[in-house]
């Protein structure tokens, strides 16, 4: 009976990668412990503490996996414009900004790492709540979409039209819009204390995986 060798290249991380991520995770743990040791806050639960780091770590992994593809200046300008529009779309449905407010002014909410420090602005017609993990996560999704646009642009009009029916591109938009209904809030404190983020986290992680994998190819 013959034997078959299965290659694990590209699937199993190498030693340097494992050491890097071990250092990152340990650093994040130390950061959280220092925050609660130096503040009067008490943790609300392990999942509550973990959500921001899941977003930020997956975002960093996704961006590092796709790298920077070769493209012309014109292609990158077009892809960048789409990426910015995509970020604004996600920010609107995800609670980063809303076109109403209580005119409370500007402050910084010193929440636990990842949730904060959060920049809060409340005007009469605009509210901005910039939670670090959401800003980083949505920026990563926007970059991945821009890279996808650059890659498909090389195939011409057919590739750009195919982008509209691409599973890995439409799922993040539709799913994040749905998850945004459960993840919006007027202030960072309300978001941090009362909103369910399990669904939003599942949507975000699956969106990054799909945009990196791009099954439509």
Secondary structure, DSSP 8 states (H G I E B T S, - for coil): --------TTTS--HHHHHHHHHHHHHHHHHHHHHHHHSS-----HHHHHHHHHHHHHHHHHHHHH------HHHHHHHHHHHHHHHHHHHHHHTSEES-----EEEEE--SBTTBSEEEEE-SS-EEEE-HHHHHHHHHHHHHHHHHHHHHHTT-HHHHHHHHT-HHHHHHHHHHHHHHHHH--SSHHHHHHH---HHHHHHHHHHHHHHHH-TT-
